[in-house]
């Protein structure tokens, strides 16, 4: 959601159209993102709100993009073979 907000102001309807996310998820996410100061309302009239991403939101988005570029290497030692002994 934050990615589609970079460099523009958006309404929840814009985000739905640009991201393909369900409207109820977008509306719920805006409430959370606003509470976390990641987006801010720049215009409000009744239920109509226009949002923009904050500097904190841009920093978070950049950090998440950097994490996605990171490579994690996991080494698993080979298991020792066991023999079953029957008596």
N, CA, C and O atoms as a CHARMM CRD file, in Angstrom:
* protein
*
  348
    1    1 UNK  N      0.81200  -1.18600   0.00000 PROA 1      0.00000
    2    1 UNK  CA     0.00000   0.00000   0.00000 PROA 1      0.00000
    3    1 UNK  C      0.86100   1.25800   0.00000 PROA 1      0.00000
    4    1 UNK  O      0.58500   2.21300  -0.72600 PROA 1      0.00000
    5    2 UNK  N      1.89700   1.24600   0.81400 PROA 2      0.00000
    6    2 UNK  CA     2.76000   2.42500   0.87500 PROA 2      0.00000
    7    2 UNK  C      3.43200   2.68700  -0.46200 PROA 2      0.00000
    8    2 UNK  O      3.65600   3.83900  -0.83200 PROA 2      0.00000
    9    3 UNK  N      3.75300   1.62400  -1.18700 PROA 3      0.00000
   10    3 UNK  CA     4.42400   1.79400  -2.47900 PROA 3      0.00000
   11    3 UNK  C      3.59700   2.61500  -3.45700 PROA 3      0.00000
   12    3 UNK  O      4.14900   3.43500  -4.19200 PROA 3      0.00000
   13    4 UNK  N      2.29200   2.41300  -3.48100 PROA 4      0.00000
   14    4 UNK  CA     1.45600   3.14000  -4.43700 PROA 4      0.00000
   15    4 UNK  C      1.23500   4.58800  -4.02100 PROA 4      0.00000
   16    4 UNK  O      0.70800   5.38400  -4.79800 PROA 4      0.00000
   17    5 UNK  N      1.63100   4.93300  -2.80300 PROA 5      0.00000
   18    5 UNK  CA     1.43300   6.29200  -2.29400 PROA 5      0.00000
   19    5 UNK  C      2.63600   7.20400  -2.52500 PROA 5      0.00000
   20    5 UNK  O      2.53200   8.42000  -2.36300 PROA 5      0.00000
   21    6 UNK  N      3.75900   6.63400  -2.89700 PROA 6      0.00000
   22    6 UNK  CA     4.97800   7.42500  -3.05500 PROA 6      0.00000
   23    6 UNK  C      4.79900   8.44800  -4.17700 PROA 6      0.00000
   24    6 UNK  O      4.44400   8.10100  -5.30300 PROA 6      0.00000
   25    7 UNK  N      5.05100   9.71800  -3.84400 PROA 7      0.00000
   26    7 UNK  CA     5.01500  10.78300  -4.83700 PROA 7      0.00000
   27    7 UNK  C      3.63400  11.26100  -5.23500 PROA 7      0.00000
   28    7 UNK  O      3.49500  11.99700  -6.21100 PROA 7      0.00000
   29    8 UNK  N      2.60700  10.85700  -4.49800 PROA 8      0.00000
   30    8 UNK  CA     1.25500  11.30300  -4.84800 PROA 8      0.00000
   31    8 UNK  C      0.38200  11.33300  -3.60800 PROA 8      0.00000
   32    8 UNK  O      0.70900  10.74800  -2.57600 PROA 8      0.00000
   33    9 UNK  N     -0.72200  12.02200  -3.73500 PROA 9      0.00000
   34    9 UNK  CA    -1.76100  11.99200  -2.70700 PROA 9      0.00000
   35    9 UNK  C     -2.83700  11.04500  -3.21800 PROA 9      0.00000
   36    9 UNK  O     -3.10700  10.98900  -4.41800 PROA 9      0.00000
   37   10 UNK  N     -3.44800  10.30200  -2.30100 PROA 10     0.00000
   38   10 UNK  CA    -4.39400   9.26700  -2.71500 PROA 10     0.00000
   39   10 UNK  C     -5.60700   9.22800  -1.80600 PROA 10     0.00000
   40   10 UNK  O     -5.56300   9.66500  -0.65600 PROA 10     0.00000
   41   11 UNK  N     -6.66600   8.70600  -2.33700 PROA 11     0.00000
   42   11 UNK  CA    -7.85500   8.36700  -1.56100 PROA 11     0.00000
   43   11 UNK  C     -7.84400   6.85200  -1.40000 PROA 11     0.00000
   44   11 UNK  O     -7.12700   6.16600  -2.12900 PROA 11     0.00000
   45   12 UNK  N     -8.61600   6.32000  -0.47100 PROA 12     0.00000
   46   12 UNK  CA    -8.69200   4.86200  -0.37800 PROA 12     0.00000
   47   12 UNK  C     -9.11100   4.20800  -1.70500 PROA 12     0.00000
   48   12 UNK  O     -8.63400   3.12600  -2.04500 PROA 12     0.00000
   49   13 UNK  N     -9.99100   4.86500  -2.43800 PROA 13     0.00000
   50   13 UNK  CA   -10.40700   4.34100  -3.74100 PROA 13     0.00000
   51   13 UNK  C     -9.25500   4.25700  -4.72300 PROA 13     0.00000
   52   13 UNK  O     -9.17500   3.31600  -5.51200 PROA 13     0.00000
   53   14 UNK  N     -8.34800   5.25000  -4.68000 PROA 14     0.00000
   54   14 UNK  CA    -7.15900   5.20900  -5.54100 PROA 14     0.00000
   55   14 UNK  C     -6.29600   4.00100  -5.21600 PROA 14     0.00000
   56   14 UNK  O     -5.81500   3.30800  -6.11300 PROA 14     0.00000
   57   15 UNK  N     -6.10500   3.75500  -3.93200 PROA 15     0.00000
   58   15 UNK  CA    -5.26100   2.63500  -3.50400 PROA 15     0.00000
   59   15 UNK  C     -5.89300   1.31300  -3.91200 PROA 15     0.00000
   60   15 UNK  O     -5.19200   0.39100  -4.32800 PROA 15     0.00000
   61   16 UNK  N     -7.20600   1.21500  -3.79700 PROA 16     0.00000
   62   16 UNK  CA    -7.90900  -0.00400  -4.23100 PROA 16     0.00000
   63   16 UNK  C     -7.65700  -0.23400  -5.72200 PROA 16     0.00000
   64   16 UNK  O     -7.33600  -1.34700  -6.13700 PROA 16     0.00000
   65   17 UNK  N     -7.80200   0.82200  -6.52200 PROA 17     0.00000
   66   17 UNK  CA    -7.62100   0.70100  -7.97300 PROA 17     0.00000
   67   17 UNK  C     -6.17500   0.38300  -8.34900 PROA 17     0.00000
   68   17 UNK  O     -5.92600  -0.40800  -9.25900 PROA 17     0.00000
   69   18 UNK  N     -5.22900   0.99500  -7.65200 PROA 18     0.00000
   70   18 UNK  CA    -3.81600   0.81800  -7.99500 PROA 18     0.00000
   71   18 UNK  C     -3.23600  -0.49900  -7.46900 PROA 18     0.00000
   72   18 UNK  O     -2.34500  -1.07700  -8.09100 PROA 18     0.00000
   73   19 UNK  N     -3.73300  -0.96600  -6.34000 PROA 19     0.00000
   74   19 UNK  CA    -3.13800  -2.14500  -5.70600 PROA 19     0.00000
   75   19 UNK  C     -3.93300  -3.42800  -5.92200 PROA 19     0.00000
   76   19 UNK  O     -3.37700  -4.52500  -5.86000 PROA 19     0.00000
   77   20 UNK  N     -5.23100  -3.29000  -6.17600 PROA 20     0.00000
   78   20 UNK  CA    -6.07200  -4.47400  -6.31900 PROA 20     0.00000
   79   20 UNK  C     -6.50700  -5.07100  -4.99100 PROA 20     0.00000
   80   20 UNK  O     -7.13200  -6.13200  -4.96300 PROA 20     0.00000
   81   21 UNK  N     -6.18500  -4.40200  -3.89100 PROA 21     0.00000
   82   21 UNK  CA    -6.58900  -4.87900  -2.56600 PROA 21     0.00000
   83   21 UNK  C     -8.07700  -4.61600  -2.34500 PROA 21     0.00000
   84   21 UNK  O     -8.62400  -3.67300  -2.91700 PROA 21     0.00000
   85   22 UNK  N     -8.73500  -5.42600  -1.53300 PROA 22     0.00000
   86   22 UNK  CA   -10.14800  -5.18000  -1.22300 PROA 22     0.00000
   87   22 UNK  C    -10.31500  -3.85800  -0.46400 PROA 22     0.00000
   88   22 UNK  O     -9.45500  -3.47500   0.33000 PROA 22     0.00000
   89   23 UNK  N    -11.41500  -3.17700  -0.71600 PROA 23     0.00000
   90   23 UNK  CA   -11.66400  -1.86500  -0.10800 PROA 23     0.00000
   91   23 UNK  C    -11.65300  -1.92200   1.42300 PROA 23     0.00000
   92   23 UNK  O    -11.09900  -1.03300   2.06900 PROA 23     0.00000
   93   24 UNK  N    -12.25900  -2.95500   2.00200 PROA 24     0.00000
   94   24 UNK  CA   -12.30800  -3.02100   3.46900 PROA 24     0.00000
   95   24 UNK  C    -10.90700  -3.15100   4.06100 PROA 24     0.00000
   96   24 UNK  O    -10.64200  -2.61800   5.13800 PROA 24     0.00000
   97   25 UNK  N     -9.99500  -3.86200   3.36000 PROA 25     0.00000
   98   25 UNK  CA    -8.62400  -3.98400   3.84500 PROA 25     0.00000
   99   25 UNK  C     -7.89000  -2.65500   3.75100 PROA 25     0.00000
  100   25 UNK  O     -7.13400  -2.29500   4.65300 PROA 25     0.00000
  101   26 UNK  N     -8.10900  -1.93200   2.67300 PROA 26     0.00000
  102   26 UNK  CA    -7.46500  -0.62700   2.48600 PROA 26     0.00000
  103   26 UNK  C     -7.93500   0.34900   3.55600 PROA 26     0.00000
  104   26 UNK  O     -7.12000   1.05900   4.14300 PROA 26     0.00000
  105   27 UNK  N     -9.23300   0.39300   3.81700 PROA 27     0.00000
  106   27 UNK  CA    -9.76000   1.30600   4.83300 PROA 27     0.00000
  107   27 UNK  C     -9.21100   0.96400   6.21300 PROA 27     0.00000
  108   27 UNK  O     -8.83700   1.86000   6.97100 PROA 27     0.00000
  109   28 UNK  N     -9.15900  -0.31700   6.54400 PROA 28     0.00000
  110   28 UNK  CA    -8.61600  -0.73000   7.84000 PROA 28     0.00000
  111   28 UNK  C     -7.13100  -0.39200   7.93400 PROA 28     0.00000
  112   28 UNK  O     -6.65900   0.06500   8.97500 PROA 28     0.00000
  113   29 UNK  N     -6.40100  -0.61600   6.85300 PROA 29     0.00000
  114   29 UNK  CA    -4.96800  -0.33400   6.84700 PROA 29     0.00000
  115   29 UNK  C     -4.70200   1.15500   7.02600 PROA 29     0.00000
  116   29 UNK  O     -3.75400   1.53500   7.71400 PROA 29     0.00000
  117   30 UNK  N     -5.52400   1.99900   6.41500 PROA 30     0.00000
  118   30 UNK  CA    -5.33500   3.44900   6.58400 PROA 30     0.00000
  119   30 UNK  C     -5.47500   3.86100   8.04800 PROA 30     0.00000
  120   30 UNK  O     -4.73800   4.72500   8.52200 PROA 30     0.00000
  121   31 UNK  N     -6.40200   3.25600   8.75600 PROA 31     0.00000
  122   31 UNK  CA    -6.56300   3.57800  10.18000 PROA 31     0.00000
  123   31 UNK  C     -5.29400   3.22600  10.95600 PROA 31     0.00000
  124   31 UNK  O     -4.83300   3.99800  11.79700 PROA 31     0.00000
  125   32 UNK  N     -4.74200   2.05800  10.66400 PROA 32     0.00000
  126   32 UNK  CA    -3.53100   1.61500  11.35200 PROA 32     0.00000
  127   32 UNK  C     -2.33700   2.47600  10.94600 PROA 32     0.00000
  128   32 UNK  O     -1.57600   2.92800  11.80200 PROA 32     0.00000
  129   33 UNK  N     -2.17300   2.70400   9.64400 PROA 33     0.00000
  130   33 UNK  CA    -1.03800   3.50000   9.15800 PROA 33     0.00000
  131   33 UNK  C     -1.08700   4.92900   9.69100 PROA 33     0.00000
  132   33 UNK  O     -0.05000   5.52000   9.99400 PROA 33     0.00000
  133   34 UNK  N     -2.28200   5.47700   9.80400 PROA 34     0.00000
  134   34 UNK  CA    -2.42400   6.83500  10.34600 PROA 34     0.00000
  135   34 UNK  C     -2.06200   6.85500  11.83300 PROA 34     0.00000
  136   34 UNK  O     -1.39200   7.77900  12.29600 PROA 34     0.00000
  137   35 UNK  N     -2.49900   5.85200  12.57400 PROA 35     0.00000
  138   35 UNK  CA    -2.17800   5.77300  13.99900 PROA 35     0.00000
  139   35 UNK  C     -0.68800   5.62900  14.23000 PROA 35     0.00000
  140   35 UNK  O     -0.17300   6.10100  15.24300 PROA 35     0.00000
  141   36 UNK  N      0.01800   4.98400  13.30700 PROA 36     0.00000
  142   36 UNK  CA     1.46300   4.79700  13.41100 PROA 36     0.00000
  143   36 UNK  C      2.25100   5.96000  12.80900 PROA 36     0.00000
  144   36 UNK  O      3.48100   5.93000  12.77600 PROA 36     0.00000
  145   37 UNK  N      1.54200   6.98000  12.33600 PROA 37     0.00000
  146   37 UNK  CA     2.16300   8.16200  11.72300 PROA 37     0.00000
  147   37 UNK  C      2.93400   7.81800  10.44500 PROA 37     0.00000
  148   37 UNK  O      3.93800   8.46000  10.13400 PROA 37     0.00000
  149   38 UNK  N      2.47200   6.82100   9.71500 PROA 38     0.00000
  150   38 UNK  CA     3.09500   6.45500   8.45300 PROA 38     0.00000
  151   38 UNK  C      2.40600   7.13800   7.27500 PROA 38     0.00000
  152   38 UNK  O      3.00200   7.31100   6.21300 PROA 38     0.00000
  153   39 UNK  N      1.14900   7.52300   7.47200 PROA 39     0.00000
  154   39 UNK  CA     0.41100   8.33300   6.49900 PROA 39     0.00000
  155   39 UNK  C     -0.29800   9.43500   7.26600 PROA 39     0.00000
  156   39 UNK  O     -0.52500   9.32300   8.47100 PROA 39     0.00000
  157   40 UNK  N     -0.64400  10.50300   6.55400 PROA 40     0.00000
  158   40 UNK  CA    -1.39600  11.57900   7.18900 PROA 40     0.00000
  159   40 UNK  C     -2.51700  12.04300   6.27000 PROA 40     0.00000
  160   40 UNK  O     -2.40800  11.99500   5.04500 PROA 40     0.00000
  161   41 UNK  N     -3.59600  12.49300   6.89700 PROA 41     0.00000
  162   41 UNK  CA    -4.72100  13.04600   6.15300 PROA 41     0.00000
  163   41 UNK  C     -4.36400  14.48100   5.78500 PROA 41     0.00000
  164   41 UNK  O     -4.00400  15.28100   6.64900 PROA 41     0.00000
  165   42 UNK  N     -4.46700  14.80200   4.49700 PROA 42     0.00000
  166   42 UNK  CA    -4.17100  16.17700   4.09600 PROA 42     0.00000
  167   42 UNK  C     -5.43300  16.94400   3.71300 PROA 42     0.00000
  168   42 UNK  O     -5.41100  18.17000   3.59800 PROA 42     0.00000
  169   43 UNK  N     -6.53800  16.21500   3.51600 PROA 43     0.00000
  170   43 UNK  CA    -7.81700  16.85900   3.22900 PROA 43     0.00000
  171   43 UNK  C     -8.92500  15.92300   3.68500 PROA 43     0.00000
  172   43 UNK  O     -8.87800  14.71900   3.43300 PROA 43     0.00000
  173   44 UNK  N     -9.91000  16.48100   4.34900 PROA 44     0.00000
  174   44 UNK  CA   -11.00700  15.65800   4.86400 PROA 44     0.00000
  175   44 UNK  C    -12.31200  16.42700   4.74500 PROA 44     0.00000
  176   44 UNK  O    -12.41900  17.57900   5.16400 PROA 44     0.00000
  177   45 UNK  N    -13.29200  15.76600   4.16900 PROA 45     0.00000
  178   45 UNK  CA   -14.62900  16.35300   4.07900 PROA 45     0.00000
  179   45 UNK  C    -15.62500  15.22200   4.26500 PROA 45     0.00000
  180   45 UNK  O    -15.84800  14.42200   3.35600 PROA 45     0.00000
  181   46 UNK  N    -16.22200  15.16100   5.44700 PROA 46     0.00000
  182   46 UNK  CA   -17.11700  14.05300   5.76200 PROA 46     0.00000
  183   46 UNK  C    -16.32700  12.76000   5.82100 PROA 46     0.00000
  184   46 UNK  O    -15.33000  12.66900   6.53600 PROA 46     0.00000
  185   47 UNK  N    -16.76700  11.76100   5.07300 PROA 47     0.00000
  186   47 UNK  CA   -16.04900  10.48800   5.00900 PROA 47     0.00000
  187   47 UNK  C    -14.94900  10.47600   3.95000 PROA 47     0.00000
  188   47 UNK  O    -14.18600   9.51400   3.85200 PROA 47     0.00000
  189   48 UNK  N    -14.87000  11.53800   3.16400 PROA 48     0.00000
  190   48 UNK  CA   -13.88200  11.61400   2.08700 PROA 48     0.00000
  191   48 UNK  C    -12.55200  12.10900   2.63900 PROA 48     0.00000
  192   48 UNK  O    -12.46900  13.21600   3.17000 PROA 48     0.00000
  193   49 UNK  N    -11.51600  11.29000   2.51300 PROA 49     0.00000
  194   49 UNK  CA   -10.19400  11.67100   3.01700 PROA 49     0.00000
  195   49 UNK  C     -9.15600  11.49100   1.92000 PROA 49     0.00000
  196   49 UNK  O     -9.21900  10.56100   1.11600 PROA 49     0.00000
  197   50 UNK  N     -8.19900  12.41300   1.91500 PROA 50     0.00000
  198   50 UNK  CA    -7.05900  12.33200   1.00500 PROA 50     0.00000
  199   50 UNK  C     -5.82200  12.17800   1.87000 PROA 50     0.00000
  200   50 UNK  O     -5.61500  12.93600   2.81700 PROA 50     0.00000
  201   51 UNK  N     -4.99800  11.18300   1.53600 PROA 51     0.00000
  202   51 UNK  CA    -3.83300  10.84500   2.34600 PROA 51     0.00000
  203   51 UNK  C     -2.54200  11.06500   1.56600 PROA 51     0.00000
  204   51 UNK  O     -2.52600  11.08100   0.33500 PROA 51     0.00000
  205   52 UNK  N     -1.45300  11.23400   2.33000 PROA 52     0.00000
  206   52 UNK  CA    -0.11900  11.18800   1.74600 PROA 52     0.00000
  207   52 UNK  C      0.78400  10.43700   2.71100 PROA 52     0.00000
  208   52 UNK  O      0.53200  10.38800   3.91500 PROA 52     0.00000
  209   53 UNK  N      1.83300   9.85800   2.16300 PROA 53     0.00000
  210   53 UNK  CA     2.79400   9.12900   2.98500 PROA 53     0.00000
  211   53 UNK  C      3.67000  10.14300   3.72400 PROA 53     0.00000
  212   53 UNK  O      4.02900  11.17700   3.16100 PROA 53     0.00000
  213   54 UNK  N      4.00900   9.85600   4.96000 PROA 54     0.00000
  214   54 UNK  CA     4.85300  10.75400   5.74700 PROA 54     0.00000
  215   54 UNK  C      6.32800  10.39000   5.53300 PROA 54     0.00000
  216   54 UNK  O      6.64500   9.37900   4.90500 PROA 54     0.00000
  217   55 UNK  N      7.21300  11.22200   6.06100 PROA 55     0.00000
  218   55 UNK  CA     8.64300  10.91600   5.98300 PROA 55     0.00000
  219   55 UNK  C      8.95300   9.60600   6.69300 PROA 55     0.00000
  220   55 UNK  O      9.78000   8.82300   6.22600 PROA 55     0.00000
  221   56 UNK  N      8.28900   9.36900   7.82000 PROA 56     0.00000
  222   56 UNK  CA     8.47600   8.11400   8.53600 PROA 56     0.00000
  223   56 UNK  C      8.02100   6.93200   7.67500 PROA 56     0.00000
  224   56 UNK  O      8.67500   5.88900   7.64700 PROA 56     0.00000
  225   57 UNK  N      6.90900   7.10000   6.98000 PROA 57     0.00000
  226   57 UNK  CA     6.42200   6.06000   6.07400 PROA 57     0.00000
  227   57 UNK  C      7.40900   5.77600   4.95200 PROA 57     0.00000
  228   57 UNK  O      7.60500   4.62200   4.57000 PROA 57     0.00000
  229   58 UNK  N      8.03200   6.83000   4.42100 PROA 58     0.00000
  230   58 UNK  CA     9.04200   6.65600   3.37100 PROA 58     0.00000
  231   58 UNK  C     10.26700   5.92200   3.90400 PROA 58     0.00000
  232   58 UNK  O     10.83400   5.06800   3.22200 PROA 58     0.00000
  233   59 UNK  N     10.67400   6.26300   5.13200 PROA 59     0.00000
  234   59 UNK  CA    11.82100   5.57900   5.74300 PROA 59     0.00000
  235   59 UNK  C     11.52600   4.10200   5.94800 PROA 59     0.00000
  236   59 UNK  O     12.37700   3.25300   5.67900 PROA 59     0.00000
  237   60 UNK  N     10.32700   3.79200   6.42300 PROA 60     0.00000
  238   60 UNK  CA     9.93700   2.40200   6.61900 PROA 60     0.00000
  239   60 UNK  C      9.93200   1.65300   5.29500 PROA 60     0.00000
  240   60 UNK  O     10.44800   0.53800   5.20900 PROA 60     0.00000
  241   61 UNK  N      9.35700   2.25400   4.26900 PROA 61     0.00000
  242   61 UNK  CA     9.29300   1.61600   2.95800 PROA 61     0.00000
  243   61 UNK  C     10.69900   1.33500   2.43500 PROA 61     0.00000
  244   61 UNK  O     10.96000   0.25500   1.90400 PROA 61     0.00000
  245   62 UNK  N     11.59800   2.29400   2.58000 PROA 62     0.00000
  246   62 UNK  CA    12.97800   2.11400   2.12800 PROA 62     0.00000
  247   62 UNK  C     13.65200   0.98300   2.90500 PROA 62     0.00000
  248   62 UNK  O     14.35300   0.16100   2.31600 PROA 62     0.00000
  249   63 UNK  N     13.44400   0.93500   4.22100 PROA 63     0.00000
  250   63 UNK  CA    14.03300  -0.12800   5.04100 PROA 63     0.00000
  251   63 UNK  C     13.49700  -1.49300   4.62400 PROA 63     0.00000
  252   63 UNK  O     14.25500  -2.46000   4.55500 PROA 63     0.00000
  253   64 UNK  N     12.20700  -1.58000   4.34600 PROA 64     0.00000
  254   64 UNK  CA    11.61900  -2.85200   3.91700 PROA 64     0.00000
  255   64 UNK  C     12.16900  -3.28600   2.56100 PROA 64     0.00000
  256   64 UNK  O     12.37700  -4.47600   2.32400 PROA 64     0.00000
  257   65 UNK  N     12.40300  -2.32600   1.67800 PROA 65     0.00000
  258   65 UNK  CA    12.97900  -2.65400   0.37100 PROA 65     0.00000
  259   65 UNK  C     14.40100  -3.17700   0.53400 PROA 65     0.00000
  260   65 UNK  O     14.80000  -4.10100  -0.17400 PROA 65     0.00000
  261   66 UNK  N     15.16900  -2.60200   1.45300 PROA 66     0.00000
  262   66 UNK  CA    16.53500  -3.05600   1.70200 PROA 66     0.00000
  263   66 UNK  C     16.53700  -4.47500   2.26800 PROA 66     0.00000
  264   66 UNK  O     17.38000  -5.29200   1.89600 PROA 66     0.00000
  265   67 UNK  N     15.59700  -4.76900   3.16200 PROA 67     0.00000
  266   67 UNK  CA    15.50800  -6.11400   3.72700 PROA 67     0.00000
  267   67 UNK  C     15.20100  -7.12600   2.63500 PROA 67     0.00000
  268   67 UNK  O     15.73100  -8.23700   2.65000 PROA 67     0.00000
  269   68 UNK  N     14.34900  -6.74900   1.68900 PROA 68     0.00000
  270   68 UNK  CA    14.00700  -7.65800   0.59600 PROA 68     0.00000
  271   68 UNK  C     15.20800  -7.95700  -0.28900 PROA 68     0.00000
  272   68 UNK  O     15.25900  -9.01000  -0.92500 PROA 68     0.00000
  273   69 UNK  N     16.17600  -7.04200  -0.33900 PROA 69     0.00000
  274   69 UNK  CA    17.36800  -7.24700  -1.15800 PROA 69     0.00000
  275   69 UNK  C     18.39500  -8.13200  -0.46400 PROA 69     0.00000
  276   69 UNK  O     19.27900  -8.68900  -1.11400 PROA 69     0.00000
  277   70 UNK  N     18.28200  -8.26100   0.83400 PROA 70     0.00000
  278   70 UNK  CA    19.25800  -9.02600   1.60500 PROA 70     0.00000
  279   70 UNK  C     19.14500 -10.50900   1.27600 PROA 70     0.00000
  280   70 UNK  O     18.06100 -11.02400   1.00200 PROA 70     0.00000
  281   71 UNK  N     20.26700 -11.16400   1.30800 PROA 71     0.00000
  282   71 UNK  CA    20.31100 -12.59700   1.07900 PROA 71     0.00000
  283   71 UNK  C     20.63400 -13.27800   2.39800 PROA 71     0.00000
  284   71 UNK  O     21.56600 -12.89000   3.10300 PROA 71     0.00000
  285   72 UNK  N     19.87500 -14.26500   2.71000 PROA 72     0.00000
  286   72 UNK  CA    20.10500 -15.02200   3.93600 PROA 72     0.00000
  287   72 UNK  C     20.54200 -16.42200   3.53600 PROA 72     0.00000
  288   72 UNK  O     19.86100 -17.10600   2.77200 PROA 72     0.00000
  289   73 UNK  N     21.68400 -16.83800   4.06300 PROA 73     0.00000
  290   73 UNK  CA    22.19500 -18.16400   3.76200 PROA 73     0.00000
  291   73 UNK  C     22.04100 -19.03600   4.99500 PROA 73     0.00000
  292   73 UNK  O     22.46700 -18.66800   6.09000 PROA 73     0.00000
  293   74 UNK  N     21.43000 -20.18800   4.80600 PROA 74     0.00000
  294   74 UNK  CA    21.22100 -21.12500   5.90600 PROA 74     0.00000
  295   74 UNK  C     21.95800 -22.41400   5.56600 PROA 74     0.00000
  296   74 UNK  O     21.74400 -23.01100   4.51100 PROA 74     0.00000
  297   75 UNK  N     22.82000 -22.82400   6.46900 PROA 75     0.00000
  298   75 UNK  CA    23.56000 -24.06100   6.27900 PROA 75     0.00000
  299   75 UNK  C     23.05400 -25.08900   7.27600 PROA 75     0.00000
  300   75 UNK  O     23.01500 -24.84500   8.48200 PROA 75     0.00000
  301   76 UNK  N     22.67000 -26.23400   6.75200 PROA 76     0.00000
  302   76 UNK  CA    22.16500 -27.30800   7.60000 PROA 76     0.00000
  303   76 UNK  C     23.15600 -28.45600   7.50700 PROA 76     0.00000
  304   76 UNK  O     23.41400 -28.96700   6.41700 PROA 76     0.00000
  305   77 UNK  N     23.72300 -28.87300   8.65800 PROA 77     0.00000
  306   77 UNK  CA    24.66600 -30.00200   8.61200 PROA 77     0.00000
  307   77 UNK  C     23.94400 -31.27800   8.19700 PROA 77     0.00000
  308   77 UNK  O     22.76500 -31.47700   8.49000 PROA 77     0.00000
  309   78 UNK  N     24.68300 -32.12500   7.51300 PROA 78     0.00000
  310   78 UNK  CA    24.08600 -33.38500   7.07300 PROA 78     0.00000
  311   78 UNK  C     23.82800 -34.27600   8.28000 PROA 78     0.00000
  312   78 UNK  O     24.62800 -34.32400   9.21500 PROA 78     0.00000
  313   79 UNK  N     22.72600 -34.96300   8.24600 PROA 79     0.00000
  314   79 UNK  CA    22.37000 -35.87800   9.33300 PROA 79     0.00000
  315   79 UNK  C     23.24200 -37.11800   9.25200 PROA 79     0.00000
  316   79 UNK  O     23.55600 -37.59700   8.16300 PROA 79     0.00000
  317   80 UNK  N     23.63100 -37.63300  10.41000 PROA 80     0.00000
  318   80 UNK  CA    24.41800 -38.87200  10.43700 PROA 80     0.00000
  319   80 UNK  C     23.48600 -40.03700  10.16900 PROA 80     0.00000
  320   80 UNK  O     22.34400 -40.07500  10.62800 PROA 80     0.00000
  321   81 UNK  N     24.00700 -40.97300   9.42000 PROA 81     0.00000
  322   81 UNK  CA    23.20600 -42.16900   9.11600 PROA 81     0.00000
  323   81 UNK  C     23.16700 -43.04400  10.36300 PROA 81     0.00000
  324   81 UNK  O     24.15900 -43.17400  11.07900 PROA 81     0.00000
  325   82 UNK  N     22.03100 -43.62600  10.60400 PROA 82     0.00000
  326   82 UNK  CA    21.89000 -44.53900  11.73600 PROA 82     0.00000
  327   82 UNK  C     21.50200 -45.91000  11.21000 PROA 82     0.00000
  328   82 UNK  O     20.84400 -46.04100  10.17800 PROA 82     0.00000
  329   83 UNK  N     21.91900 -46.90400  11.93000 PROA 83     0.00000
  330   83 UNK  CA    21.55400 -48.27300  11.57000 PROA 83     0.00000
  331   83 UNK  C     20.61900 -48.80900  12.62800 PROA 83     0.00000
  332   83 UNK  O     20.80800 -48.58200  13.82300 PROA 83     0.00000
  333   84 UNK  N     19.63000 -49.51000  12.18200 PROA 84     0.00000
  334   84 UNK  CA    18.68800 -50.11000  13.11700 PROA 84     0.00000
  335   84 UNK  C     19.17400 -51.49100  13.50200 PROA 84     0.00000
  336   84 UNK  O     19.49500 -52.31400  12.64500 PROA 84     0.00000
  337   85 UNK  N     19.22300 -51.73300  14.78600 PROA 85     0.00000
  338   85 UNK  CA    19.70000 -53.03400  15.28900 PROA 85     0.00000
  339   85 UNK  C     18.51100 -53.76900  15.89400 PROA 85     0.00000
  340   85 UNK  O     17.80100 -53.23400  16.74600 PROA 85     0.00000
  341   86 UNK  N     18.30700 -54.99200  15.44300 PROA 86     0.00000
  342   86 UNK  CA    17.21300 -55.80200  16.00300 PROA 86     0.00000
  343   86 UNK  C     17.82300 -56.98300  16.75100 PROA 86     0.00000
  344   86 UNK  O     18.82400 -57.54800  16.30900 PROA 86     0.00000
  345   87 UNK  N     17.24500 -57.34500  17.84100 PROA 87     0.00000
  346   87 UNK  CA    17.75000 -58.47500  18.64000 PROA 87     0.00000
  347   87 UNK  C     16.72000 -59.54800  18.74400 PROA 87     0.00000
  348   87 UNK  O     16.96200 -60.57600  19.37700 PROA 87     0.00000
